[in-house]
């Protein structure tokens, strides 16, 4: 199993660098890798899918707790 995880990690890092097609479709690539990773780890559940749709990313704010942030805000912040 650790060998399969190592191959997965190498593909996750190397494919966007090595392939223009993957680089231009990065969002779909990361979606496919997330699905493959969840399958590889065996962690699929209805709760996981629900959390992925309701809270794509959560950032911890002291005093408030976890604040959900959508992919649009993350891409905008990274672009700036």
PDB file with SEQRES, HELIX, SHEET and CRYST1 records, atoms N, CA, C and O in Angstrom:
SEQRES   1 A   80  UNK UNK UNK UNK UNK UNK UNK UNK UNK UNK UNK UNK UNK          
SEQRES   2 A   80  UNK UNK UNK UNK UNK UNK UNK UNK UNK UNK UNK UNK UNK          
SEQRES   3 A   80  UNK UNK UNK UNK UNK UNK UNK UNK UNK UNK UNK UNK UNK          
SEQRES   4 A   80  UNK UNK UNK UNK UNK UNK UNK UNK UNK UNK UNK UNK UNK          
SEQRES   5 A   80  UNK UNK UNK UNK UNK UNK UNK UNK UNK UNK UNK UNK UNK          
SEQRES   6 A   80  UNK UNK UNK UNK UNK UNK UNK UNK UNK UNK UNK UNK UNK          
SEQRES   7 A   80  UNK UNK                                                      
HELIX    1 AA1 UNK A    2  UNK A   18  1                                  17    
HELIX    2 AA2 UNK A   20  UNK A   24  1                                   5    
HELIX    3 AA3 UNK A   26  UNK A   41  1                                  16    
HELIX    4 AA4 UNK A   46  UNK A   54  1                                   9    
HELIX    5 AA5 UNK A   71  UNK A   79  1                                   9    
SHEET    1 AA1 2 UNK A  58  UNK A  61  0                                        
SHEET    2 AA1 2 UNK A  65  UNK A  68 -1                                        
CRYST1    1.000    1.000    1.000  90.00  90.00  90.00 P 1           1          
ATOM      1  N   UNK A   1       0.803  -1.200   0.000  1.00  0.00           N  
ATOM      2  CA  UNK A   1       0.000   0.000   0.000  1.00  0.00           C  
ATOM      3  C   UNK A   1       0.852   1.273   0.000  1.00  0.00           C  
ATOM      4  O   UNK A   1       0.520   2.208  -0.729  1.00  0.00           O  
ATOM      5  N   UNK A   2       1.927   1.352   0.778  1.00  0.00           N  
ATOM      6  CA  UNK A   2       2.748   2.571   0.742  1.00  0.00           C  
ATOM      7  C   UNK A   2       3.322   2.856  -0.648  1.00  0.00           C  
ATOM      8  O   UNK A   2       3.497   4.020  -1.011  1.00  0.00           O  
ATOM      9  N   UNK A   3       3.616   1.821  -1.423  1.00  0.00           N  
ATOM     10  CA  UNK A   3       4.124   2.023  -2.777  1.00  0.00           C  
ATOM     11  C   UNK A   3       3.063   2.680  -3.654  1.00  0.00           C  
ATOM     12  O   UNK A   3       3.371   3.572  -4.444  1.00  0.00           O  
ATOM     13  N   UNK A   4       1.821   2.241  -3.515  1.00  0.00           N  
ATOM     14  CA  UNK A   4       0.716   2.836  -4.273  1.00  0.00           C  
ATOM     15  C   UNK A   4       0.511   4.296  -3.886  1.00  0.00           C  
ATOM     16  O   UNK A   4       0.221   5.135  -4.739  1.00  0.00           O  
ATOM     17  N   UNK A   5       0.660   4.591  -2.617  1.00  0.00           N  
ATOM     18  CA  UNK A   5       0.534   5.977  -2.160  1.00  0.00           C  
ATOM     19  C   UNK A   5       1.671   6.842  -2.689  1.00  0.00           C  
ATOM     20  O   UNK A   5       1.454   8.004  -3.032  1.00  0.00           O  
ATOM     21  N   UNK A   6       2.871   6.292  -2.759  1.00  0.00           N  
ATOM     22  CA  UNK A   6       4.014   7.021  -3.298  1.00  0.00           C  
ATOM     23  C   UNK A   6       3.812   7.311  -4.789  1.00  0.00           C  
ATOM     24  O   UNK A   6       4.094   8.417  -5.250  1.00  0.00           O  
ATOM     25  N   UNK A   7       3.330   6.336  -5.531  1.00  0.00           N  
ATOM     26  CA  UNK A   7       3.038   6.535  -6.957  1.00  0.00           C  
ATOM     27  C   UNK A   7       1.977   7.626  -7.121  1.00  0.00           C  
ATOM     28  O   UNK A   7       2.096   8.490  -7.989  1.00  0.00           O  
ATOM     29  N   UNK A   8       0.951   7.580  -6.290  1.00  0.00           N  
ATOM     30  CA  UNK A   8      -0.112   8.588  -6.322  1.00  0.00           C  
ATOM     31  C   UNK A   8       0.462   9.983  -6.076  1.00  0.00           C  
ATOM     32  O   UNK A   8       0.117  10.925  -6.788  1.00  0.00           O  
ATOM     33  N   UNK A   9       1.328  10.122  -5.085  1.00  0.00           N  
ATOM     34  CA  UNK A   9       1.943  11.409  -4.769  1.00  0.00           C  
ATOM     35  C   UNK A   9       2.821  11.918  -5.910  1.00  0.00           C  
ATOM     36  O   UNK A   9       2.799  13.105  -6.235  1.00  0.00           O  
ATOM     37  N   UNK A  10       3.586  11.026  -6.511  1.00  0.00           N  
ATOM     38  CA  UNK A  10       4.436  11.420  -7.644  1.00  0.00           C  
ATOM     39  C   UNK A  10       3.576  11.895  -8.810  1.00  0.00           C  
ATOM     40  O   UNK A  10       3.894  12.902  -9.442  1.00  0.00           O  
ATOM     41  N   UNK A  11       2.499  11.186  -9.099  1.00  0.00           N  
ATOM     42  CA  UNK A  11       1.596  11.604 -10.174  1.00  0.00           C  
ATOM     43  C   UNK A  11       0.945  12.942  -9.863  1.00  0.00           C  
ATOM     44  O   UNK A  11       0.798  13.784 -10.748  1.00  0.00           O  
ATOM     45  N   UNK A  12       0.560  13.138  -8.624  1.00  0.00           N  
ATOM     46  CA  UNK A  12      -0.077  14.382  -8.211  1.00  0.00           C  
ATOM     47  C   UNK A  12       0.832  15.583  -8.430  1.00  0.00           C  
ATOM     48  O   UNK A  12       0.364  16.655  -8.813  1.00  0.00           O  
ATOM     49  N   UNK A  13       2.109  15.414  -8.194  1.00  0.00           N  
ATOM     50  CA  UNK A  13       3.059  16.515  -8.345  1.00  0.00           C  
ATOM     51  C   UNK A  13       3.582  16.620  -9.774  1.00  0.00           C  
ATOM     52  O   UNK A  13       3.708  17.723 -10.305  1.00  0.00           O  
ATOM     53  N   UNK A  14       3.887  15.493 -10.397  1.00  0.00           N  
ATOM     54  CA  UNK A  14       4.580  15.497 -11.688  1.00  0.00           C  
ATOM     55  C   UNK A  14       3.677  15.772 -12.891  1.00  0.00           C  
ATOM     56  O   UNK A  14       4.100  16.446 -13.830  1.00  0.00           O  
ATOM     57  N   UNK A  15       2.462  15.272 -12.881  1.00  0.00           N  
ATOM     58  CA  UNK A  15       1.618  15.416 -14.069  1.00  0.00           C  
ATOM     59  C   UNK A  15       1.319  16.862 -14.457  1.00  0.00           C  
ATOM     60  O   UNK A  15       1.388  17.187 -15.642  1.00  0.00           O  
ATOM     61  N   UNK A  16       0.989  17.749 -13.507  1.00  0.00           N  
ATOM     62  CA  UNK A  16       0.749  19.138 -13.928  1.00  0.00           C  
ATOM     63  C   UNK A  16       1.998  19.817 -14.496  1.00  0.00           C  
ATOM     64  O   UNK A  16       1.892  20.724 -15.321  1.00  0.00           O  
ATOM     65  N   UNK A  17       3.165  19.383 -14.060  1.00  0.00           N  
ATOM     66  CA  UNK A  17       4.413  19.958 -14.566  1.00  0.00           C  
ATOM     67  C   UNK A  17       4.764  19.390 -15.930  1.00  0.00           C  
ATOM     68  O   UNK A  17       5.251  20.111 -16.800  1.00  0.00           O  
ATOM     69  N   UNK A  18       4.518  18.103 -16.117  1.00  0.00           N  
ATOM     70  CA  UNK A  18       4.952  17.413 -17.331  1.00  0.00           C  
ATOM     71  C   UNK A  18       3.975  17.536 -18.497  1.00  0.00           C  
ATOM     72  O   UNK A  18       4.380  17.365 -19.646  1.00  0.00           O  
ATOM     73  N   UNK A  19       2.712  17.825 -18.238  1.00  0.00           N  
ATOM     74  CA  UNK A  19       1.712  17.804 -19.297  1.00  0.00           C  
ATOM     75  C   UNK A  19       0.976  19.134 -19.399  1.00  0.00           C  
ATOM     76  O   UNK A  19       0.373  19.600 -18.432  1.00  0.00           O  
ATOM     77  N   UNK A  20       1.034  19.737 -20.582  1.00  0.00           N  
ATOM     78  CA  UNK A  20       0.289  20.990 -20.825  1.00  0.00           C  
ATOM     79  C   UNK A  20      -1.212  20.757 -20.729  1.00  0.00           C  
ATOM     80  O   UNK A  20      -1.947  21.615 -20.242  1.00  0.00           O  
ATOM     81  N   UNK A  21      -1.672  19.583 -21.198  1.00  0.00           N  
ATOM     82  CA  UNK A  21      -3.100  19.287 -21.162  1.00  0.00           C  
ATOM     83  C   UNK A  21      -3.603  19.233 -19.715  1.00  0.00           C  
ATOM     84  O   UNK A  21      -4.680  19.746 -19.413  1.00  0.00           O  
ATOM     85  N   UNK A  22      -2.832  18.619 -18.831  1.00  0.00           N  
ATOM     86  CA  UNK A  22      -3.204  18.565 -17.419  1.00  0.00           C  
ATOM     87  C   UNK A  22      -3.131  19.959 -16.816  1.00  0.00           C  
ATOM     88  O   UNK A  22      -3.999  20.347 -16.034  1.00  0.00           O  
ATOM     89  N   UNK A  23      -2.101  20.711 -17.178  1.00  0.00           N  
ATOM     90  CA  UNK A  23      -1.940  22.062 -16.647  1.00  0.00           C  
ATOM     91  C   UNK A  23      -3.116  22.962 -17.021  1.00  0.00           C  
ATOM     92  O   UNK A  23      -3.557  23.776 -16.210  1.00  0.00           O  
ATOM     93  N   UNK A  24      -3.619  22.820 -18.232  1.00  0.00           N  
ATOM     94  CA  UNK A  24      -4.741  23.654 -18.680  1.00  0.00           C  
ATOM     95  C   UNK A  24      -6.079  23.214 -18.095  1.00  0.00           C  
ATOM     96  O   UNK A  24      -7.039  23.985 -18.091  1.00  0.00           O  
ATOM     97  N   UNK A  25      -6.144  21.999 -17.608  1.00  0.00           N  
ATOM     98  CA  UNK A  25      -7.366  21.477 -16.982  1.00  0.00           C  
ATOM     99  C   UNK A  25      -7.085  21.098 -15.530  1.00  0.00           C  
ATOM    100  O   UNK A  25      -7.457  20.016 -15.076  1.00  0.00           O  
ATOM    101  N   UNK A  26      -6.434  21.988 -14.819  1.00  0.00           N  
ATOM    102  CA  UNK A  26      -5.966  21.698 -13.464  1.00  0.00           C  
ATOM    103  C   UNK A  26      -7.095  21.389 -12.492  1.00  0.00           C  
ATOM    104  O   UNK A  26      -6.961  20.502 -11.649  1.00  0.00           O  
ATOM    105  N   UNK A  27      -8.206  22.113 -12.601  1.00  0.00           N  
ATOM    106  CA  UNK A  27      -9.318  21.870 -11.683  1.00  0.00           C  
ATOM    107  C   UNK A  27      -9.870  20.462 -11.836  1.00  0.00           C  
ATOM    108  O   UNK A  27     -10.121  19.777 -10.844  1.00  0.00           O  
ATOM    109  N   UNK A  28     -10.060  20.028 -13.086  1.00  0.00           N  
ATOM    110  CA  UNK A  28     -10.559  18.666 -13.329  1.00  0.00           C  
ATOM    111  C   UNK A  28      -9.542  17.625 -12.882  1.00  0.00           C  
ATOM    112  O   UNK A  28      -9.917  16.570 -12.370  1.00  0.00           O  
ATOM    113  N   UNK A  29      -8.264  17.915 -13.071  1.00  0.00           N  
ATOM    114  CA  UNK A  29      -7.212  16.999 -12.634  1.00  0.00           C  
ATOM    115  C   UNK A  29      -7.249  16.829 -11.118  1.00  0.00           C  
ATOM    116  O   UNK A  29      -7.179  15.709 -10.613  1.00  0.00           O  
ATOM    117  N   UNK A  30      -7.359  17.947 -10.390  1.00  0.00           N  
ATOM    118  CA  UNK A  30      -7.396  17.846  -8.935  1.00  0.00           C  
ATOM    119  C   UNK A  30      -8.673  17.169  -8.449  1.00  0.00           C  
ATOM    120  O   UNK A  30      -8.649  16.462  -7.442  1.00  0.00           O  
ATOM    121  N   UNK A  31      -9.778  17.373  -9.143  1.00  0.00           N  
ATOM    122  CA  UNK A  31     -11.004  16.658  -8.795  1.00  0.00           C  
ATOM    123  C   UNK A  31     -10.806  15.158  -8.973  1.00  0.00           C  
ATOM    124  O   UNK A  31     -11.176  14.370  -8.103  1.00  0.00           O  
ATOM    125  N   UNK A  32     -10.222  14.766 -10.098  1.00  0.00           N  
ATOM    126  CA  UNK A  32      -9.977  13.344 -10.354  1.00  0.00           C  
ATOM    127  C   UNK A  32      -9.005  12.766  -9.329  1.00  0.00           C  
ATOM    128  O   UNK A  32      -9.185  11.636  -8.875  1.00  0.00           O  
ATOM    129  N   UNK A  33      -7.987  13.523  -8.963  1.00  0.00           N  
ATOM    130  CA  UNK A  33      -7.020  13.041  -7.971  1.00  0.00           C  
ATOM    131  C   UNK A  33      -7.664  12.936  -6.586  1.00  0.00           C  
ATOM    132  O   UNK A  33      -7.330  12.035  -5.817  1.00  0.00           O  
ATOM    133  N   UNK A  34      -8.584  13.849  -6.265  1.00  0.00           N  
ATOM    134  CA  UNK A  34      -9.282  13.772  -4.977  1.00  0.00           C  
ATOM    135  C   UNK A  34     -10.164  12.530  -4.923  1.00  0.00           C  
ATOM    136  O   UNK A  34     -10.214  11.837  -3.906  1.00  0.00           O  
ATOM    137  N   UNK A  35     -10.854  12.255  -6.014  1.00  0.00           N  
ATOM    138  CA  UNK A  35     -11.689  11.050  -6.081  1.00  0.00           C  
ATOM    139  C   UNK A  35     -10.807   9.805  -5.975  1.00  0.00           C  
ATOM    140  O   UNK A  35     -11.141   8.868  -5.248  1.00  0.00           O  
ATOM    141  N   UNK A  36      -9.677   9.792  -6.701  1.00  0.00           N  
ATOM    142  CA  UNK A  36      -8.769   8.655  -6.635  1.00  0.00           C  
ATOM    143  C   UNK A  36      -8.170   8.501  -5.235  1.00  0.00           C  
ATOM    144  O   UNK A  36      -8.024   7.385  -4.736  1.00  0.00           O  
ATOM    145  N   UNK A  37      -7.825   9.622  -4.608  1.00  0.00           N  
ATOM    146  CA  UNK A  37      -7.263   9.564  -3.257  1.00  0.00           C  
ATOM    147  C   UNK A  37      -8.255   9.043  -2.235  1.00  0.00           C  
ATOM    148  O   UNK A  37      -7.901   8.229  -1.382  1.00  0.00           O  
ATOM    149  N   UNK A  38      -9.496   9.506  -2.314  1.00  0.00           N  
ATOM    150  CA  UNK A  38     -10.522   9.021  -1.392  1.00  0.00           C  
ATOM    151  C   UNK A  38     -10.795   7.537  -1.617  1.00  0.00           C  
ATOM    152  O   UNK A  38     -11.043   6.794  -0.667  1.00  0.00           O  
ATOM    153  N   UNK A  39     -10.747   7.111  -2.873  1.00  0.00           N  
ATOM    154  CA  UNK A  39     -10.942   5.699  -3.183  1.00  0.00           C  
ATOM    155  C   UNK A  39      -9.766   4.879  -2.668  1.00  0.00           C  
ATOM    156  O   UNK A  39      -9.955   3.820  -2.071  1.00  0.00           O  
ATOM    157  N   UNK A  40      -8.550   5.373  -2.902  1.00  0.00           N  
ATOM    158  CA  UNK A  40      -7.349   4.682  -2.446  1.00  0.00           C  
ATOM    159  C   UNK A  40      -7.340   4.550  -0.921  1.00  0.00           C  
ATOM    160  O   UNK A  40      -6.951   3.511  -0.387  1.00  0.00           O  
ATOM    161  N   UNK A  41      -7.766   5.596  -0.228  1.00  0.00           N  
ATOM    162  CA  UNK A  41      -7.794   5.571   1.240  1.00  0.00           C  
ATOM    163  C   UNK A  41      -9.003   4.821   1.784  1.00  0.00           C  
ATOM    164  O   UNK A  41      -9.033   4.457   2.959  1.00  0.00           O  
ATOM    165  N   UNK A  42      -9.999   4.589   0.932  1.00  0.00           N  
ATOM    166  CA  UNK A  42     -11.199   3.871   1.368  1.00  0.00           C  
ATOM    167  C   UNK A  42     -12.042   4.667   2.342  1.00  0.00           C  
ATOM    168  O   UNK A  42     -12.582   4.108   3.296  1.00  0.00           O  
ATOM    169  N   UNK A  43     -12.162   5.977   2.112  1.00  0.00           N  
ATOM    170  CA  UNK A  43     -12.881   6.823   3.065  1.00  0.00           C  
ATOM    171  C   UNK A  43     -14.189   7.376   2.510  1.00  0.00           C  
ATOM    172  O   UNK A  43     -14.727   8.338   3.058  1.00  0.00           O  
ATOM    173  N   UNK A  44     -14.711   6.793   1.437  1.00  0.00           N  
ATOM    174  CA  UNK A  44     -15.967   7.287   0.867  1.00  0.00           C  
ATOM    175  C   UNK A  44     -17.108   7.076   1.851  1.00  0.00           C  
ATOM    176  O   UNK A  44     -17.245   6.007   2.445  1.00  0.00           O  
ATOM    177  N   UNK A  45     -17.927   8.115   2.012  1.00  0.00           N  
ATOM    178  CA  UNK A  45     -19.129   8.021   2.838  1.00  0.00           C  
ATOM    179  C   UNK A  45     -20.070   9.143   2.407  1.00  0.00           C  
ATOM    180  O   UNK A  45     -19.629  10.129   1.818  1.00  0.00           O  
ATOM    181  N   UNK A  46     -21.350   8.999   2.693  1.00  0.00           N  
ATOM    182  CA  UNK A  46     -22.272  10.092   2.380  1.00  0.00           C  
ATOM    183  C   UNK A  46     -21.891  11.390   3.103  1.00  0.00           C  
ATOM    184  O   UNK A  46     -22.078  12.481   2.565  1.00  0.00           O  
ATOM    185  N   UNK A  47     -21.361  11.268   4.315  1.00  0.00           N  
ATOM    186  CA  UNK A  47     -20.950  12.450   5.073  1.00  0.00           C  
ATOM    187  C   UNK A  47     -19.792  13.167   4.369  1.00  0.00           C  
ATOM    188  O   UNK A  47     -19.771  14.398   4.336  1.00  0.00           O  
ATOM    189  N   UNK A  48     -18.845  12.437   3.816  1.00  0.00           N  
ATOM    190  CA  UNK A  48     -17.724  13.042   3.089  1.00  0.00           C  
ATOM    191  C   UNK A  48     -18.222  13.828   1.887  1.00  0.00           C  
ATOM    192  O   UNK A  48     -17.776  14.952   1.655  1.00  0.00           O  
ATOM    193  N   UNK A  49     -19.132  13.257   1.128  1.00  0.00           N  
ATOM    194  CA  UNK A  49     -19.667  13.930  -0.056  1.00  0.00           C  
ATOM    195  C   UNK A  49     -20.451  15.176   0.353  1.00  0.00           C  
ATOM    196  O   UNK A  49     -20.332  16.223  -0.283  1.00  0.00           O  
ATOM    197  N   UNK A  50     -21.241  15.063   1.400  1.00  0.00           N  
ATOM    198  CA  UNK A  50     -22.012  16.212   1.885  1.00  0.00           C  
ATOM    199  C   UNK A  50     -21.080  17.345   2.320  1.00  0.00           C  
ATOM    200  O   UNK A  50     -21.310  18.503   1.971  1.00  0.00           O  
ATOM    201  N   UNK A  51     -20.044  17.023   3.069  1.00  0.00           N  
ATOM    202  CA  UNK A  51     -19.095  18.035   3.526  1.00  0.00           C  
ATOM    203  C   UNK A  51     -18.357  18.672   2.350  1.00  0.00           C  
ATOM    204  O   UNK A  51     -18.088  19.873   2.368  1.00  0.00           O  
ATOM    205  N   UNK A  52     -18.034  17.894   1.348  1.00  0.00           N  
ATOM    206  CA  UNK A  52     -17.324  18.429   0.182  1.00  0.00           C  
ATOM    207  C   UNK A  52     -18.182  19.439  -0.572  1.00  0.00           C  
ATOM    208  O   UNK A  52     -17.667  20.433  -1.084  1.00  0.00           O  
ATOM    209  N   UNK A  53     -19.480  19.192  -0.642  1.00  0.00           N  
ATOM    210  CA  UNK A  53     -20.357  20.128  -1.345  1.00  0.00           C  
ATOM    211  C   UNK A  53     -20.705  21.350  -0.501  1.00  0.00           C  
ATOM    212  O   UNK A  53     -20.811  22.459  -1.024  1.00  0.00           O  
ATOM    213  N   UNK A  54     -20.882  21.150   0.796  1.00  0.00           N  
ATOM    214  CA  UNK A  54     -21.296  22.255   1.649  1.00  0.00           C  
ATOM    215  C   UNK A  54     -20.137  23.154   2.070  1.00  0.00           C  
ATOM    216  O   UNK A  54     -20.305  24.368   2.189  1.00  0.00           O  
ATOM    217  N   UNK A  55     -18.983  22.577   2.291  1.00  0.00           N  
ATOM    218  CA  UNK A  55     -17.826  23.329   2.787  1.00  0.00           C  
ATOM    219  C   UNK A  55     -16.575  22.928   2.004  1.00  0.00           C  
ATOM    220  O   UNK A  55     -15.798  22.098   2.475  1.00  0.00           O  
ATOM    221  N   UNK A  56     -16.370  23.502   0.819  1.00  0.00           N  
ATOM    222  CA  UNK A  56     -15.204  23.115   0.018  1.00  0.00           C  
ATOM    223  C   UNK A  56     -13.874  23.358   0.728  1.00  0.00           C  
ATOM    224  O   UNK A  56     -12.927  22.593   0.549  1.00  0.00           O  
ATOM    225  N   UNK A  57     -13.800  24.412   1.527  1.00  0.00           N  
ATOM    226  CA  UNK A  57     -12.585  24.710   2.269  1.00  0.00           C  
ATOM    227  C   UNK A  57     -12.990  25.454   3.529  1.00  0.00           C  
ATOM    228  O   UNK A  57     -13.843  26.340   3.480  1.00  0.00           O  
ATOM    229  N   UNK A  58     -12.393  25.107   4.645  1.00  0.00           N  
ATOM    230  CA  UNK A  58     -12.696  25.801   5.890  1.00  0.00           C  
ATOM    231  C   UNK A  58     -11.401  26.318   6.497  1.00  0.00           C  
ATOM    232  O   UNK A  58     -10.396  25.609   6.542  1.00  0.00           O  
ATOM    233  N   UNK A  59     -11.436  27.556   6.961  1.00  0.00           N  
ATOM    234  CA  UNK A  59     -10.287  28.194   7.590  1.00  0.00           C  
ATOM    235  C   UNK A  59     -10.645  28.490   9.036  1.00  0.00           C  
ATOM    236  O   UNK A  59     -11.733  28.988   9.324  1.00  0.00           O  
ATOM    237  N   UNK A  60      -9.731  28.183   9.942  1.00  0.00           N  
ATOM    238  CA  UNK A  60     -10.005  28.408  11.356  1.00  0.00           C  
ATOM    239  C   UNK A  60      -9.737  29.859  11.726  1.00  0.00           C  
ATOM    240  O   UNK A  60      -8.660  30.388  11.450  1.00  0.00           O  
ATOM    241  N   UNK A  61     -10.723  30.504  12.355  1.00  0.00           N  
ATOM    242  CA  UNK A  61     -10.597  31.869  12.858  1.00  0.00           C  
ATOM    243  C   UNK A  61     -10.792  31.811  14.369  1.00  0.00           C  
ATOM    244  O   UNK A  61     -11.828  31.352  14.850  1.00  0.00           O  
ATOM    245  N   UNK A  62      -9.791  32.279  15.117  1.00  0.00           N  
ATOM    246  CA  UNK A  62      -9.911  32.213  16.578  1.00  0.00           C  
ATOM    247  C   UNK A  62     -11.107  33.040  17.041  1.00  0.00           C  
ATOM    248  O   UNK A  62     -11.335  34.152  16.565  1.00  0.00           O  
ATOM    249  N   UNK A  63     -11.849  32.483  17.959  1.00  0.00           N  
ATOM    250  CA  UNK A  63     -13.035  33.146  18.478  1.00  0.00           C  
ATOM    251  C   UNK A  63     -14.293  32.878  17.681  1.00  0.00           C  
ATOM    252  O   UNK A  63     -15.401  33.023  18.198  1.00  0.00           O  
ATOM    253  N   UNK A  64     -14.132  32.486  16.416  1.00  0.00           N  
ATOM    254  CA  UNK A  64     -15.284  32.223  15.548  1.00  0.00           C  
ATOM    255  C   UNK A  64     -15.422  30.731  15.288  1.00  0.00           C  
ATOM    256  O   UNK A  64     -16.528  30.192  15.320  1.00  0.00           O  
ATOM    257  N   UNK A  65     -14.314  30.069  15.035  1.00  0.00           N  
ATOM    258  CA  UNK A  65     -14.327  28.659  14.673  1.00  0.00           C  
ATOM    259  C   UNK A  65     -13.975  28.510  13.206  1.00  0.00           C  
ATOM    260  O   UNK A  65     -13.270  29.352  12.649  1.00  0.00           O  
ATOM    261  N   UNK A  66     -14.456  27.449  12.574  1.00  0.00           N  
ATOM    262  CA  UNK A  66     -14.165  27.198  11.170  1.00  0.00           C  
ATOM    263  C   UNK A  66     -15.117  27.987  10.278  1.00  0.00           C  
ATOM    264  O   UNK A  66     -16.335  27.909  10.435  1.00  0.00           O  
ATOM    265  N   UNK A  67     -14.554  28.744   9.345  1.00  0.00           N  
ATOM    266  CA  UNK A  67     -15.328  29.561   8.428  1.00  0.00           C  
ATOM    267  C   UNK A  67     -15.164  28.971   7.026  1.00  0.00           C  
ATOM    268  O   UNK A  67     -14.040  28.877   6.531  1.00  0.00           O  
ATOM    269  N   UNK A  68     -16.268  28.569   6.372  1.00  0.00           N  
ATOM    270  CA  UNK A  68     -16.146  28.001   5.032  1.00  0.00           C  
ATOM    271  C   UNK A  68     -15.784  29.068   3.998  1.00  0.00           C  
ATOM    272  O   UNK A  68     -16.309  30.181   4.024  1.00  0.00           O  
ATOM    273  N   UNK A  69     -14.889  28.710   3.099  1.00  0.00           N  
ATOM    274  CA  UNK A  69     -14.477  29.602   2.016  1.00  0.00           C  
ATOM    275  C   UNK A  69     -14.608  28.809   0.717  1.00  0.00           C  
ATOM    276  O   UNK A  69     -14.113  27.685   0.624  1.00  0.00           O  
ATOM    277  N   UNK A  70     -15.266  29.381  -0.274  1.00  0.00           N  
ATOM    278  CA  UNK A  70     -15.460  28.705  -1.553  1.00  0.00           C  
ATOM    279  C   UNK A  70     -14.230  28.782  -2.433  1.00  0.00           C  
ATOM    280  O   UNK A  70     -13.324  29.575  -2.177  1.00  0.00           O  
ATOM    281  N   UNK A  71     -14.195  27.972  -3.456  1.00  0.00           N  
ATOM    282  CA  UNK A  71     -13.056  27.910  -4.368  1.00  0.00           C  
ATOM    283  C   UNK A  71     -12.849  29.237  -5.096  1.00  0.00           C  
ATOM    284  O   UNK A  71     -11.719  29.582  -5.441  1.00  0.00           O  
ATOM    285  N   UNK A  72     -13.925  29.982  -5.330  1.00  0.00           N  
ATOM    286  CA  UNK A  72     -13.795  31.278  -6.005  1.00  0.00           C  
ATOM    287  C   UNK A  72     -12.932  32.234  -5.194  1.00  0.00           C  
ATOM    288  O   UNK A  72     -12.065  32.911  -5.747  1.00  0.00           O  
ATOM    289  N   UNK A  73     -13.162  32.290  -3.897  1.00  0.00           N  
ATOM    290  CA  UNK A  73     -12.369  33.182  -3.053  1.00  0.00           C  
ATOM    291  C   UNK A  73     -10.923  32.732  -2.985  1.00  0.00           C  
ATOM    292  O   UNK A  73     -10.022  33.571  -2.969  1.00  0.00           O  
ATOM    293  N   UNK A  74     -10.677  31.446  -2.944  1.00  0.00           N  
ATOM    294  CA  UNK A  74      -9.312  30.919  -2.874  1.00  0.00           C  
ATOM    295  C   UNK A  74      -8.554  31.244  -4.151  1.00  0.00           C  
ATOM    296  O   UNK A  74      -7.405  31.679  -4.089  1.00  0.00           O  
ATOM    297  N   UNK A  75      -9.176  31.041  -5.306  1.00  0.00           N  
ATOM    298  CA  UNK A  75      -8.517  31.329  -6.588  1.00  0.00           C  
ATOM    299  C   UNK A  75      -8.269  32.836  -6.719  1.00  0.00           C  
ATOM    300  O   UNK A  75      -7.215  33.244  -7.207  1.00  0.00           O  
ATOM    301  N   UNK A  76      -9.215  33.656  -6.293  1.00  0.00           N  
ATOM    302  CA  UNK A  76      -9.022  35.097  -6.338  1.00  0.00           C  
ATOM    303  C   UNK A  76      -7.854  35.536  -5.448  1.00  0.00           C  
ATOM    304  O   UNK A  76      -7.013  36.329  -5.873  1.00  0.00           O  
ATOM    305  N   UNK A  77      -7.802  35.029  -4.233  1.00  0.00           N  
ATOM    306  CA  UNK A  77      -6.712  35.392  -3.311  1.00  0.00           C  
ATOM    307  C   UNK A  77      -5.360  34.920  -3.849  1.00  0.00           C  
ATOM    308  O   UNK A  77      -4.375  35.654  -3.776  1.00  0.00           O  
ATOM    309  N   UNK A  78      -5.309  33.710  -4.385  1.00  0.00           N  
ATOM    310  CA  UNK A  78      -4.055  33.192  -4.931  1.00  0.00           C  
ATOM    311  C   UNK A  78      -3.623  33.996  -6.160  1.00  0.00           C  
ATOM    312  O   UNK A  78      -2.431  34.221  -6.374  1.00  0.00           O  
ATOM    313  N   UNK A  79      -4.580  34.418  -6.950  1.00  0.00           N  
ATOM    314  CA  UNK A  79      -4.257  35.209  -8.142  1.00  0.00           C  
ATOM    315  C   UNK A  79      -3.745  36.599  -7.823  1.00  0.00           C  
ATOM    316  O   UNK A  79      -2.925  37.155  -8.555  1.00  0.00           O  
ATOM    317  N   UNK A  80      -4.237  37.160  -6.719  1.00  0.00           N  
ATOM    318  CA  UNK A  80      -3.788  38.485  -6.316  1.00  0.00           C  
ATOM    319  C   UNK A  80      -2.398  38.421  -5.731  1.00  0.00           C  
ATOM    320  O   UNK A  80      -1.847  39.448  -5.333  1.00  0.00           O  
TER     321      UNK A  80                                                      
END                                                                             
